[in-house]
Structure formats: C-alpha cells, structure tokens
Amino acid sequence: MLQDKVKQLKALEAKLHAYQHASGLIYLDAVTVAPKDTAAGRGLTLSILAEEQYKLLVNDTVGQLLEDLDAEKDRLDPQTAREGHQLKRSYDQTHKIPMEEYVAYTQLLNDAQSVWHTAKATDDFALFCPYLQQIVDYNRKFAGYYNSAKAPYDALLDQYEQGITMETLDRYFDQVRQTVVPLLKKVVAAPQVEAGFLHQTFPVEAQRALSGYLMDVMGIDRNHCVLGETEHPFTTNFNNKDVRITTHYYEDNFVSSMYSVIHEGGHALYELNTDDALAYTCLAGGVSMGIHESQSRFYENIIGRSEAFISLIFPKLLELFPTQLAGVTAHDLYRAVNRGEPSLIRIEADELTYSLHIMIRHELEKQLIAGQLEAKDVPAAWNRLYQEYLGVDVPNDTMGCLQDSHWSGGSLGYFPSYSLGSAYGAQLLAVMSREMDFYGEVAKGNLAVITDWLKEHIHRYGCMYYPADLLEMACGEPFNPQYYTDYLTKKYTEIYNL
Ligand code: ZN
C-alpha cells in the first residue's frame, strides 16, 4: 500500500532528524560551554550516533522503499514526492561510496585537520601538501560516484548548491572580476576613510547589551532563538522552533561581534520562518549554502551596512559607548564600516573585496579537481592570484593558502556559495526596491516588512525547490550577477566619491 510506504518514509525522516538533533546539540555544547578536556567521551558518542544514522539510511529496506516511492511519485502530494526525491539522492550518494573508501577517507580527514592546524601555526605548507593532494584525489573519485555524467567539479559543487555548474560560476566570476578589480583600484587610489575610532576599548558587557538590542531590532523571537559565545561564530538549527546563534566578543572591536550577530541572525530568521509543514522532514531548514548566505549577508551587508540602518541604531550605540563615540557621527560610522581595502585574510575582508577572495579559491579548486594543478603548486598559484586581483603580496602561507580550514575538512566546491549569497541578495534587493521604499523602511526600523517579504518568497519554502528555481520564483527572472556588480559599484562610488 502506498499509504504505508509514505508512513514509513515519514517515520524514517523523523528518526534521521532526531539523530541530527542529538549530534547537533553535542557539537554546540562542545564549541560553546563544554570544559576543555572533555573531547574523548563526546567523540565516542558522536561516532556511535554517526554510525547508527548511517545504518538507518543506508540499508536494503530503505533502498527498496525509496525505489517504490519513486516509481509512484506521480501519485504523491508535491511535498512527499520531494521528500522521497531528496532522500533518494542522499541514499544514492552515500550508498555508492564503497565502505572501505569511506572509512579511509574519514581517517584521512581526521589526520589532515590536525596536520593543517600544525602547518598553519608553523607556516609549513610542505607538511600539509601530501594530505591536500590525497583529499583532492578522493574528491575527484567521489565526484564520479555522485554523478559520473557530470564533470567532477560540477558534481562537487552540486553538494553545496544543487544545480549550479562551473559554466554559471565562470560567467558569474568573469563579471565580478571585470567590475570589482578595476573598482578596487579606484578605491585604493582615492582618499581613505577614517576608521581609527573603531579600535578602542569597548567593554564586553556593553557589547552583550548591543547583541540583545540587535536581535530585537531584527525581530528575532528570543523564546525560539538564543545567542551563545564561541571562537568562530555560526548558527545551528534543531527545528524551526529552536535555533541557536553564536558570536565572539573582541574588547578592542565592537563592530566584529555586531556584524556576527546580524549575520547569524539572518541565518536564524531563515530557519525560524520555514513552514511548520516541513518540520522534522528532510526538507526542513534552508535549501543550500548559497541561499543561506544570501539571507545572512542580506541582513549583514545590504541592511546592516546601509546608512539607513546605521542611523537607526546610532542612538543606542551612543548610549552604550558614549566616550568612545564622542564626536563621531552616524555618517562617519557608516563610512568606517564600509571601508574597502585589499587584504590577505578572507574572513576579515570587506563587502567590496570579499568575492575576490572567493574567486581565487574557486579558480584553484577547479584546477585541482581537473588535475591541471597539483597541491605542491598551490602556494605559488595562490600568491600570484592575490597579486593579480587584490594587488597584495602574500608574506607567508599561514596568511596565504593555509588560512582556511575548508580543504583540510574535505570541502571542495563549498567556497563559491559564500559569494553567490551576496549576489543573490543584491538581486532580491532590486526586486524589493521596486515593491517598497526599502531603505525608508530600514530607517524607520520597520524590518518586519522586509523579513515578511523574505519569508513569503524564500524562507517558508525550506528545501521544496532547487536554489536557482527558488531565486527565479522570488525575482521573476533567473539569476543575474549584474545586480550585484551594479550594487557594489553604486555603493563604493558614493562612499569614495569616485
Ligand atoms: Zn553565514
């Protein structure tokens, strides 16, 4: 009976969800409040949970169930059909990797991550190099298991942004390169923006009060979302009624945590606003890395780094930091938080140069997976591209190709989604600006009208649609990077009087 099979499907999804909930909570505990020497027991629990979760999905009974549902997908309601489709995709991909290769790869990643830490701390690329090459080789092989009909890098990209291809990305990054590289040159040549006042002592207690205020301004329901503290801020969601965000306070820089809270708050609103009907299914939560980043960066940059928003929150900032901001105007702060300058470190990059950092990683990954570049040649290629696009000399590999943890964790094809998020956001802004006085609403603190728009067109759908289709439905046209480069050009031309 089809109805029984649907019941089995829903029960399986609920169980998979429960395992994710448990391991997610253990992870959150580990990186926020757990005492330092507690990793061993947690590692044991997590590995047992991971094994059980794997066995729950990858077995002949589930394989048969997903086949049967696929054969009758036309008789299913759209949501259930989509659940079956997405779960079958996970099943096929996990199932196709031979167990011994999977185990060996997991071991390799384990070793690679600790070797990467040492290599980064001691500026020793040669130490990490053989691990990177093996990770690349495994990923090329796995790409064939995921989808042998696709080019290997396309199959990897599909893991993070389903449906995106190298062709789309190449066209996208061409546009970014042609606009942002010359724009940055003009910015560098222009009189620089004063930002020294951002580096004073800002007591952490006042910064904590600011975080709470920002969550309220954003309309984040604190009965369903709480803020924790960690080394590298992130968001984790257990379900659409329980989302956790994190930040990190630096006493000499309040802006860092301020934008972390807004960024992670953007991720949280997306999760909190997904439809109840999708909860506890494999369609719960955000659809892709790119769409998720489009939401976090929308709040962080398009709203949070606008003059309207800075003016809105400025009285509160003056109240919290009266001596530090004495003599500073909202306009000064707006310019300071939008300072554009070439730099070496991706996570500290500004809105203007961020995508150039990503473009470099994308070019290198693509060549590594295609076998056109070997791991040993990465530092030289990295340094050459930083000079070409950002005009900076990379002094060592610690600040160069060893700075990010992604490759050591096996994530190849992940980076582009960060940049795509910014570009998707600019396109959404263009549509919303046709329908409302966007920055007028921001200035009034009426962010609810903006969040409601995003909920209606993006958030509520969870994983119901492919990222490109979702964006096209929201915008009335396919992805077009012109909106993003126009947005950056307009913003930086004004700030720097170019
Ligand atoms: Zn993010």
Residues whose N, C-alpha, C, O or C-beta is under 5 A from the ligand:
A	BS01	ZN	S296
